[in-house]
Amino acid sequence: DAPEAPGLVELKEADRYLYIAQSNNLRPALAGLAHGDAFQIVASGFWKPDPNEISVQFAVGDEFADIGGGKWAARLISEFSPVFNWPMSNKAA
């Protein structure tokens, strides 16, 4: 039921954030998460994701128009340190 609009996406498991991102169109950004297949790509001996334990939230609205979704996402990433928002150096990108 995600709108075709810009907004923020948050993935959370129990008490930790997994991923936070800004998207120009939430519907296709969230479509890949609908069945949990995306989580199996990052599964390993370290982490075995259970899609039933992962919550997906999104936010849209006028508050993003003035500040911009990228700035909101950067602030939330800085505050919550999601597991899969690891910083990359310019050399790695």
N, CA and C atoms as a LAMMPS dump frame, in Angstrom:
ITEM: TIMESTEP
0
ITEM: NUMBER OF ATOMS
279
ITEM: BOX BOUNDS ff ff ff
-5.0000000000000000e+02 5.0000000000000000e+02
-5.0000000000000000e+02 5.0000000000000000e+02
-5.0000000000000000e+02 5.0000000000000000e+02
ITEM: ATOMS id mol type element x y z
1 1 1 N 0.813 -1.207 0
2 1 2 C 0 0 0
3 1 3 C 0.853 1.267 0
4 2 1 N 2.098 1.153 -0.357
5 2 2 C 2.976 2.319 -0.374
6 2 3 C 2.571 3.253 -1.515
7 3 1 N 2.614 4.546 -1.27
8 3 2 C 2.255 5.496 -2.322
9 3 3 C 3.376 5.655 -3.341
10 4 1 N 3.012 6.126 -4.505
11 4 2 C 4.026 6.48 -5.513
12 4 3 C 4.398 7.926 -5.255
13 5 1 N 5.216 8.106 -4.226
14 5 2 C 5.619 9.443 -3.788
15 5 3 C 6.985 9.35 -3.127
16 6 1 N 7.696 10.46 -3.042
17 6 2 C 8.97 10.456 -2.322
18 6 3 C 8.751 10.29 -0.824
19 7 1 N 9.729 9.697 -0.157
20 7 2 C 9.622 9.532 1.283
21 7 3 C 10.806 8.779 1.852
22 8 1 N 10.69 8.417 3.112
23 8 2 C 11.733 7.681 3.821
24 8 3 C 11.281 6.256 4.096
25 9 1 N 12.24 5.343 4.088
26 9 2 C 11.994 3.932 4.385
27 9 3 C 12.859 3.552 5.581
28 10 1 N 12.269 2.838 6.548
29 10 2 C 13.01 2.324 7.701
30 10 3 C 12.749 0.832 7.837
31 11 1 N 13.802 0.056 7.96
32 11 2 C 13.688 -1.365 8.256
33 11 3 C 14.226 -1.569 9.664
34 12 1 N 13.464 -2.269 10.49
35 12 2 C 13.846 -2.437 11.881
36 12 3 C 13.598 -3.88 12.314
37 13 1 N 14.502 -4.397 13.113
38 13 2 C 14.383 -5.744 13.656
39 13 3 C 14.513 -5.636 15.174
40 14 1 N 13.48 -6.012 15.905
41 14 2 C 13.46 -5.896 17.362
42 14 3 C 13.821 -4.462 17.754
43 15 1 N 14.923 -4.287 18.458
44 15 2 C 15.303 -2.965 18.951
45 15 3 C 16.443 -2.339 18.162
46 16 1 N 16.702 -2.81 16.944
47 16 2 C 17.785 -2.208 16.168
48 16 3 C 17.306 -1.892 14.756
49 17 1 N 17.845 -0.792 14.261
50 17 2 C 17.537 -0.4 12.892
51 17 3 C 18.451 -1.17 11.947
52 18 1 N 17.88 -1.628 10.844
53 18 2 C 18.645 -2.346 9.833
54 18 3 C 19.04 -1.434 8.681
55 19 1 N 18.124 -0.579 8.252
56 19 2 C 18.391 0.232 7.062
57 19 3 C 17.448 1.431 7.06
58 20 1 N 17.96 2.581 6.672
59 20 2 C 17.168 3.798 6.503
60 20 3 C 17.585 4.419 5.174
61 21 1 N 16.607 4.804 4.366
62 21 2 C 16.929 5.4 3.064
63 21 3 C 15.83 6.346 2.619
64 22 1 N 16.214 7.256 1.755
65 22 2 C 15.284 8.147 1.096
66 22 3 C 15.026 7.579 -0.285
67 23 1 N 13.793 7.681 -0.749
68 23 2 C 13.462 7.197 -2.089
69 23 3 C 12.609 8.232 -2.803
70 24 1 N 12.816 8.365 -4.105
71 24 2 C 11.991 9.272 -4.895
72 24 3 C 10.626 8.675 -5.198
73 25 1 N 10.498 7.348 -5.07
74 25 2 C 9.224 6.669 -5.307
75 25 3 C 9.158 5.462 -4.381
76 26 1 N 8.35 5.547 -3.333
77 26 2 C 8.305 4.5 -2.316
78 26 3 C 7.777 3.154 -2.822
79 27 1 N 6.82 3.169 -3.727
80 27 2 C 6.203 1.901 -4.149
81 27 3 C 7.223 0.916 -4.727
82 28 1 N 8.027 1.279 -5.722
83 28 2 C 8.997 0.299 -6.216
84 28 3 C 10.123 0.03 -5.202
85 29 1 N 10.442 1.031 -4.384
86 29 2 C 11.493 0.826 -3.381
87 29 3 C 11.081 -0.24 -2.364
88 30 1 N 9.807 -0.299 -2.042
89 30 2 C 9.32 -1.26 -1.051
90 30 3 C 8.851 -2.578 -1.669
91 31 1 N 8.628 -2.596 -2.982
92 31 2 C 8.117 -3.804 -3.634
93 31 3 C 9.041 -5.004 -3.432
94 32 1 N 10.342 -4.778 -3.458
95 32 2 C 11.291 -5.871 -3.28
96 32 3 C 11.309 -6.444 -1.87
97 33 1 N 10.729 -5.731 -0.928
98 33 2 C 10.706 -6.198 0.461
99 33 3 C 9.426 -6.959 0.811
100 34 1 N 8.473 -6.968 -0.094
101 34 2 C 7.156 -7.538 0.193
102 34 3 C 7.191 -9.015 0.581
103 35 1 N 8.098 -9.793 0.004
104 35 2 C 8.126 -11.234 0.262
105 35 3 C 9.314 -11.68 1.106
106 36 1 N 10.183 -10.775 1.457
107 36 2 C 11.338 -11.119 2.284
108 36 3 C 12.515 -11.699 1.538
109 37 1 N 12.421 -11.836 0.211
110 37 2 C 13.52 -12.406 -0.572
111 37 3 C 14.782 -11.543 -0.497
112 38 1 N 14.606 -10.226 -0.388
113 38 2 C 15.764 -9.332 -0.343
114 38 3 C 16.633 -9.609 0.878
115 39 1 N 16.027 -10.066 1.95
116 39 2 C 16.792 -10.335 3.167
117 39 3 C 17.665 -11.576 3.038
118 40 1 N 17.262 -12.506 2.214
119 40 2 C 18.05 -13.739 2.043
120 40 3 C 19.384 -13.462 1.346
121 41 1 N 19.454 -12.374 0.597
122 41 2 C 20.698 -12.002 -0.086
123 41 3 C 21.797 -11.693 0.919
124 42 1 N 21.432 -11.114 2.037
125 42 2 C 22.426 -10.727 3.046
126 42 3 C 22.514 -11.73 4.199
127 43 1 N 21.778 -12.811 4.11
128 43 2 C 21.826 -13.831 5.166
129 43 3 C 23.194 -14.501 5.189
130 44 1 N 23.625 -14.874 6.394
131 44 2 C 24.913 -15.537 6.557
132 44 3 C 24.915 -16.264 7.895
133 45 1 N 26.055 -16.803 8.245
134 45 2 C 26.193 -17.42 9.56
135 45 3 C 26.085 -16.395 10.673
136 46 1 N 26.355 -15.126 10.338
137 46 2 C 26.279 -14.031 11.302
138 46 3 C 24.834 -13.619 11.569
139 47 1 N 24.018 -13.618 10.514
140 47 2 C 22.631 -13.14 10.64
141 47 3 C 21.711 -13.959 9.754
142 48 1 N 20.692 -14.537 10.347
143 48 2 C 19.67 -15.293 9.621
144 48 3 C 18.352 -14.526 9.771
145 49 1 N 18.035 -13.691 8.788
146 49 2 C 16.85 -12.839 8.916
147 49 3 C 15.548 -13.627 8.897
148 50 1 N 14.645 -13.237 9.754
149 50 2 C 13.292 -13.782 9.781
150 50 3 C 12.357 -12.647 9.362
151 51 1 N 11.8 -12.69 8.149
152 51 2 C 10.948 -11.593 7.675
153 51 3 C 9.788 -11.276 8.618
154 52 1 N 9.363 -12.257 9.409
155 52 2 C 8.272 -12 10.348
156 52 3 C 8.71 -11.116 11.514
157 53 1 N 10.012 -10.986 11.718
158 53 2 C 10.549 -10.18 12.816
159 53 3 C 11.031 -8.803 12.342
160 54 1 N 10.927 -8.538 11.057
161 54 2 C 11.41 -7.281 10.492
162 54 3 C 10.219 -6.397 10.146
163 55 1 N 10.238 -5.186 10.687
164 55 2 C 9.163 -4.244 10.375
165 55 3 C 9.654 -3.239 9.337
166 56 1 N 8.752 -2.846 8.474
167 56 2 C 9.04 -1.858 7.443
168 56 3 C 8.103 -0.686 7.675
169 57 1 N 8.698 0.493 7.803
170 57 2 C 7.9 1.701 7.954
171 57 3 C 8.308 2.678 6.868
172 58 1 N 7.364 3.512 6.47
173 58 2 C 7.705 4.569 5.528
174 58 3 C 6.989 5.837 5.955
175 59 1 N 7.547 6.955 5.54
176 59 2 C 6.973 8.255 5.872
177 59 3 C 6.983 9.136 4.638
178 60 1 N 5.875 9.794 4.411
179 60 2 C 5.747 10.772 3.334
180 60 3 C 5.08 12.009 3.923
181 61 1 N 5.172 13.106 3.234
182 61 2 C 4.457 14.283 3.721
183 61 3 C 5.122 15.582 3.361
184 62 1 N 4.442 16.646 3.718
185 62 2 C 4.912 17.985 3.393
186 62 3 C 6.196 18.353 4.121
187 63 1 N 6.46 17.71 5.275
188 63 2 C 7.671 18.056 6.021
189 63 3 C 8.935 17.761 5.228
190 64 1 N 8.872 16.883 4.25
191 64 2 C 10.034 16.567 3.43
192 64 3 C 10.275 17.626 2.356
193 65 1 N 9.25 18.381 2.014
194 65 2 C 9.378 19.371 0.943
195 65 3 C 10.358 20.478 1.315
196 66 1 N 10.309 20.946 2.556
197 66 2 C 11.167 22.052 2.972
198 66 3 C 12.603 21.611 3.243
199 67 1 N 12.771 20.46 3.865
200 67 2 C 14.108 20.018 4.278
201 67 3 C 14.722 19.065 3.265
202 68 1 N 13.938 18.225 2.683
203 68 2 C 14.44 17.241 1.724
204 68 3 C 14.642 15.886 2.373
205 69 1 N 14.209 14.837 1.694
206 69 2 C 14.297 13.476 2.224
207 69 3 C 15.714 13.014 2.485
208 70 1 N 16.66 13.431 1.652
209 70 2 C 18.051 13.023 1.847
210 70 3 C 18.616 13.529 3.164
211 71 1 N 18.259 14.743 3.547
212 71 2 C 18.73 15.302 4.82
213 71 3 C 18.08 14.589 6.006
214 72 1 N 16.807 14.26 5.883
215 72 2 C 16.142 13.484 6.935
216 72 3 C 16.817 12.128 7.08
217 73 1 N 17.046 11.464 5.963
218 73 2 C 17.673 10.135 6.003
219 73 3 C 19.055 10.215 6.637
220 74 1 N 19.85 11.21 6.261
221 74 2 C 21.197 11.358 6.824
222 74 3 C 21.143 11.566 8.328
223 75 1 N 20.199 12.357 8.79
224 75 2 C 20.073 12.593 10.237
225 75 3 C 19.69 11.313 10.97
226 76 1 N 18.717 10.577 10.434
227 76 2 C 18.283 9.328 11.076
228 76 3 C 19.392 8.277 11.054
229 77 1 N 20.144 8.206 9.964
230 77 2 C 21.262 7.259 9.88
231 77 3 C 22.303 7.607 10.929
232 78 1 N 22.579 8.89 11.076
233 78 2 C 23.55 9.327 12.078
234 78 3 C 23.069 9.008 13.488
235 79 1 N 21.793 9.197 13.737
236 79 2 C 21.241 8.987 15.082
237 79 3 C 21.095 7.514 15.451
238 80 1 N 20.636 6.68 14.524
239 80 2 C 20.317 5.291 14.842
240 80 3 C 21.359 4.273 14.395
241 81 1 N 22.302 4.651 13.569
242 81 2 C 23.37 3.761 13.082
243 81 3 C 22.845 2.404 12.598
244 82 1 N 22.009 2.395 11.566
245 82 2 C 21.489 1.123 11.062
246 82 3 C 22.602 0.185 10.598
247 83 1 N 22.379 -1.095 10.78
248 83 2 C 23.367 -2.126 10.472
249 83 3 C 23.821 -2.066 9.014
250 84 1 N 22.916 -1.866 8.073
251 84 2 C 23.261 -1.922 6.659
252 84 3 C 23.46 -0.55 6.012
253 85 1 N 23.611 0.489 6.799
254 85 2 C 23.984 1.808 6.296
255 85 3 C 25.432 2.105 6.641
256 86 1 N 26.29 1.154 6.41
257 86 2 C 27.705 1.333 6.701
258 86 3 C 28.264 2.395 5.794
259 87 1 N 29.077 3.301 6.355
260 87 2 C 29.688 4.322 5.5
261 87 3 C 30.699 3.711 4.542
262 88 1 N 30.76 4.264 3.357
263 88 2 C 31.72 3.803 2.353
264 88 3 C 32.652 4.959 2.02
265 89 1 N 33.899 4.657 1.84
266 89 2 C 34.841 5.694 1.425
267 89 3 C 34.634 5.974 -0.052
268 90 1 N 35.152 7.08 -0.518
269 90 2 C 35.045 7.426 -1.941
270 90 3 C 35.733 6.384 -2.818
271 91 1 N 36.784 5.749 -2.302
272 91 2 C 37.499 4.732 -3.067
273 91 3 C 36.652 3.488 -3.292
274 92 1 N 35.778 3.154 -2.318
275 92 2 C 34.955 1.951 -2.42
276 92 3 C 33.776 2.17 -3.352
277 93 1 N 33.316 3.394 -3.505
278 93 2 C 32.14 3.675 -4.309
279 93 3 C 32.452 3.759 -5.727
